[in-house]
């Protein structure tokens, strides 16, 4: 199986253009990505979380990401613990709108270092945990740090979430070369445990923009994005032997027990980082590919999918001025190895 950060990089490429599937006339429609590397009920999982928007949209001042009810959330890691890796894509408004990549790590930090910054971003000086995204802009070496404030939720928010992550961005008026975020993807390790049920999990985020052309936040422009993580993901792989050393590798993809069409399934052999075949699933969720082999060969299948939904799957968070405007569905599944034996 590919490592979570490699999946995160793939996610960064996959989410580009998702916004085109949403409303075309609005000026601000960021998208939330939420992917679980393990959907098994009650099991620890690595979450891959992301924000994406287009260069034509207003810059973002604040993201608040909500983990759905039922997740276990551990926030007791000591300062300096690595939470995950991050990859991002920026547009430099002060450098001719050049677009650059950036990457780095997310680590836990000491809350006392962020009392003033936390108050400015969230209105509260203390939080259960503070993570710090340390990002280096490729080609320039510019360093950017973004604090992430993490808490369990209480009160009205507890009706749709169990925890939230809050972060604020300086935007093009407060960063070197006027750096503005287009997308960022990061993985979160050792924090989340899946709900014990197999119902779908709906992650949410609210996005607040800057007023166009100014360093002033525009709360009235706040929108919501939702990201559906299926409760059940099933991918199978089997081998059918034919004559003349030909085998058929075949299987089926089911999401919440239903066939899923149009996903690319990648087939791998041990020791190889590139897939040997990439069939797509049919309307029945099935896929197949023929291979001619000279010797017994082991294969496994992986599917990694991020797609836009036509509408938001849940009622919007009350009080969000622009309501829910974007939604995605994401999932990952990996099969065990199967052995294909050639037949003369």
C-alpha positions in Angstrom: 0.0 0.0 0.0 1.2 3.5 -0.8 2.1 5.7 2.2 -0.4 8.2 3.4 1.7 11.2 2.4 2.0 9.9 -1.2 -1.8 9.6 -1.2 -1.9 13.2 0.1 0.2 14.4 -2.8 -2.0 12.4 -5.2 -5.0 14.1 -3.6 -3.5 17.5 -4.2 -3.4 16.7 -7.9 -6.9 15.1 -7.9 -8.7 18.0 -6.3 -7.6 20.6 -8.9 -10.6 21.4 -10.9 -13.2 19.9 -8.5 -14.6 23.4 -8.0 -15.8 23.4 -11.6 -18.3 20.8 -10.7 -19.9 23.2 -8.2 -21.8 26.5 -8.8 -20.0 28.4 -11.5 -21.2 31.9 -10.8 -20.2 32.4 -7.1 -16.9 34.2 -6.3 -16.0 32.0 -3.4 -16.5 28.2 -3.3 -13.6 26.4 -1.4 -13.8 22.7 -1.2 -13.1 20.3 1.7 -11.4 17.0 1.2 -11.6 14.3 3.9 -10.2 10.8 3.3 -9.9 8.0 5.8 -7.1 5.4 5.2 -9.1 2.9 7.2 -12.9 2.7 7.3 -13.2 -0.2 9.8 -15.6 0.7 12.7 -13.9 1.5 15.9 -10.4 1.3 14.5 -7.6 4.0 14.6 -7.3 5.8 11.2 -5.1 8.3 9.5 -7.2 11.1 8.1 -6.2 13.1 5.1 -7.7 16.6 5.2 -7.6 19.2 2.5 -8.7 22.7 1.3 -8.8 23.6 -2.3 -10.0 26.7 -4.2 -9.4 28.4 -7.5 -7.0 31.3 -8.2 -10.0 33.5 -9.3 -11.6 33.2 -5.9 -11.1 35.6 -2.9 -8.3 34.6 -0.6 -9.2 32.7 2.6 -8.7 34.1 6.1 -10.0 31.2 8.2 -10.9 27.5 7.9 -12.8 25.6 10.6 -12.9 21.8 10.0 -15.4 19.7 12.0 -14.9 16.0 12.6 -18.3 14.2 12.7 -19.9 12.7 15.8 -18.7 9.3 16.8 -15.0 9.8 16.2 -12.5 9.3 19.0 -10.1 12.2 19.2 -6.9 12.1 21.1 -5.2 15.5 21.8 -2.7 14.6 24.5 0.4 14.3 22.4 3.4 16.1 23.9 4.9 19.2 22.2 7.1 18.3 19.3 5.2 15.2 18.2 4.9 14.9 14.5 1.2 14.7 13.5 1.7 14.4 9.8 3.1 15.9 6.5 1.6 18.7 4.5 1.8 19.6 0.8 0.4 22.8 -0.6 0.1 24.9 -3.8 0.3 28.7 -3.6 -0.2 31.6 -6.0 2.2 34.6 -5.4 0.2 37.7 -6.0 3.3 39.9 -5.4 5.4 37.9 -7.9 3.3 38.1 -11.1 0.8 35.5 -10.0 3.4 32.7 -10.3 2.2 29.4 -8.8 4.5 27.4 -6.6 4.5 24.2 -4.5 5.2 24.0 -0.8 5.6 21.2 1.7 6.5 20.5 5.3 5.3 18.9 8.5 2.6 19.4 11.1 3.8 19.1 14.7 2.3 19.7 18.1 3.4 22.8 19.9 3.1 24.5 23.3 -0.2 26.4 23.8 1.5 29.3 25.7 3.3 30.3 22.5 0.0 31.2 20.8 -2.2 33.0 23.3 -2.4 36.3 21.3 -2.5 34.6 17.9 -5.2 32.2 19.1 -7.3 35.0 20.5 -7.0 36.9 17.2 -7.9 33.8 15.1 -10.5 32.0 17.2 -11.6 34.5 19.9 -10.3 32.2 22.6 -6.7 32.3 24.1 -6.4 28.7 25.1 -7.2 25.4 23.3 -6.9 21.7 24.0 -4.1 21.4 21.5 -2.1 23.6 19.1 -0.5 22.1 16.0 2.0 24.0 13.9 2.2 23.6 10.1 5.8 24.3 9.1 5.8 24.9 5.3 8.7 25.6 3.0 8.0 27.2 -0.4 9.9 25.2 -3.1 12.4 27.2 -5.1 12.5 30.1 -2.7 13.1 28.5 0.6 10.6 30.9 2.2 9.3 29.6 5.5 5.6 29.9 6.5 4.2 28.7 9.9 0.4 28.2 10.4 -0.9 27.4 13.9 -3.9 25.0 14.0 -6.1 25.2 17.1 -7.8 21.9 18.0 -10.6 21.2 20.5 -13.5 18.9 21.3 -16.7 20.7 20.7 -19.5 21.5 23.2 -23.0 23.1 23.0 -24.7 23.5 19.6 -21.6 22.3 17.6 -21.9 19.0 19.4 -25.0 18.2 17.4 -23.0 17.8 14.2 -19.4 17.4 15.3 -17.1 15.9 17.9 -14.0 18.1 17.4 -12.9 21.1 15.4 -9.6 22.4 13.9 -9.3 26.1 13.4 -6.6 27.9 11.4 -6.2 31.4 10.0 -4.2 32.5 7.0 -2.4 35.8 6.5 -3.4 36.0 2.8 -1.6 37.9 0.1 -1.3 41.1 2.3 0.6 39.4 5.1 2.9 36.8 3.5 6.2 37.0 1.5 5.5 37.6 -2.2 1.8 37.9 -1.4 1.4 34.1 -1.1 -2.3 32.9 -1.3 -3.4 29.4 -0.7 -4.9 27.4 -3.6 -4.8 24.0 -1.9 -3.3 22.3 1.1 -3.5 18.6 2.0 -2.2 17.2 5.3 -2.4 13.8 7.0 -3.2 13.4 10.7 -1.8 10.4 12.4 -2.5 9.1 15.9 -5.4 11.3 16.6 -8.6 9.9 15.2 -10.5 6.6 15.8 -13.4 5.7 13.5 -17.0 5.7 14.8 -18.2 2.2 15.9 -21.1 2.3 13.3 -20.9 1.8 9.5 -23.0 4.8 8.7 -21.5 7.5 6.4 -19.4 10.2 8.1 -19.9 13.7 7.0 -17.0 16.1 7.7 -17.7 19.8 7.4 -15.7 23.0 7.1 -16.6 26.7 7.1 -14.4 29.0 5.0 -14.3 32.8 5.5 -12.8 35.0 2.8 -11.0 38.3 2.8 -13.0 41.2 1.3 -11.9 41.5 -2.4 -8.6 43.3 -2.7 -8.3 44.1 1.1 -6.7 42.6 4.2 -10.2 42.8 5.9 -12.1 39.6 6.7 -15.5 39.2 5.1 -17.6 37.2 7.6 -20.7 37.7 5.4 -19.0 35.7 2.7 -18.5 32.6 4.9 -19.5 29.3 3.2 -19.6 25.7 4.1 -18.1 22.6 2.4 -18.9 19.0 3.2 -16.9 15.9 2.7 -18.5 12.4 2.8 -16.5 9.5 4.1 -18.3 6.3 3.4 -18.9 3.9 6.3 -18.4 0.8 4.2 -15.8 0.4 1.4 -15.2 -3.0 -0.2 -12.8 -3.9 -3.0 -12.2 -7.5 -4.1 -9.7 -9.1 -6.4 -9.6 -12.6 -7.9 -7.8 -14.5 -10.6 -9.2 -16.5 -13.5 -6.7 -18.7 -15.4 -6.9 -19.0 -19.2 -4.8 -20.9 -21.7 -1.5 -19.7 -23.1 -0.4 -18.1 -19.8 -3.2 -15.6 -19.8 -4.9 -14.6 -16.6 -7.9 -12.3 -15.9 -7.6 -10.1 -12.8 -11.1 -9.1 -11.8 -13.0 -7.8 -8.9 -15.7 -5.4 -7.7 -16.0 -2.1 -5.8 -18.9 -1.6 -3.4 -19.5 1.6 -1.5 -22.1 1.2 1.3 -23.0 -2.1 -0.3 -23.8 -0.5 -3.7 -21.8 -0.8 -7.0 -19.6 2.2 -7.6 -19.0 3.2 -11.2 -16.1 5.1 -12.8 -13.4 4.6 -10.2 -9.9 3.7 -11.4 -8.5 0.5 -9.8 -4.7 0.2 -9.8 -3.1 -3.2 -9.9 0.4 -3.6 -8.4 3.0 -6.4 -8.1 5.3 -6.6 -5.0 8.3 -4.3 -5.2 6.9 -2.1 -7.9 5.8 1.5 -7.1 3.9 2.0 -10.4 0.7 0.1 -11.3 0.8 -2.6 -14.0 -2.8 -1.9 -15.0 -5.5 0.7 -14.3 -8.9 -0.6 -15.2 -12.1 1.4 -14.4 -15.1 0.1 -12.6 -18.3 -0.5 -14.7 -21.9 0.4 -13.7 -22.0 -2.8 -11.7 -18.8 -1.9 -9.9 -16.8 -4.6 -11.6 -13.4 -4.3 -13.3 -11.2 -6.7 -15.1 -7.9 -6.8 -17.0 -6.1 -9.5 -19.0 -2.4 -10.1 -18.3 0.0 -12.6 -19.9 2.5 -13.9 -17.3 5.6 -16.1 -17.5 5.7 -17.2 -13.9 3.5 -17.2 -10.8 2.9 -13.5 -9.9 1.2 -11.9 -6.9 -1.0 -8.9 -7.4 -3.0 -6.6 -5.2 -5.5 -3.8 -6.1 -5.9 -0.3 -4.7 -8.6 2.3 -5.3 -8.2 5.9 -4.3 -11.1 8.2 -5.3 -11.9 11.8 -4.8 -15.0 13.3 -6.5 -17.4 16.1 -6.4 -21.0 15.6 -5.3 -23.9 17.4 -7.0 -25.3 18.7 -3.7 -24.4 18.8 0.0 -25.4 15.5 1.6 -26.5 17.1 5.0 -28.3 20.1 6.2 -26.0 23.2 6.3 -24.7 24.4 9.7 -27.1 26.9 11.1 -25.9 30.5 10.8 -23.4 30.1 8.0 -24.2 33.2 5.8 -23.8 31.6 2.4 -24.8 28.0 3.3 -23.2 24.8 2.0 -21.9 25.3 -1.6 -19.5 22.4 -2.2 -19.3 18.7 -1.3 -17.0 15.8 -2.1 -16.8 12.0 -1.5 -13.5 10.3 -1.0 -12.4 6.7 -0.2 -9.5 4.3 -0.2 -9.4 0.5 -0.4 -6.7 -2.0 -0.7 -7.0 -5.8 -1.3 -4.8 -8.6 0.0 -2.3 -10.2 -2.5 -3.6 -12.9 -4.8 -1.4 -15.4 -6.6 -1.8 -15.7 -10.4 -0.4 -18.9 -11.9 0.1 -19.3 -15.6 -1.4 -22.2 -17.5 0.0 -23.5 -20.7 
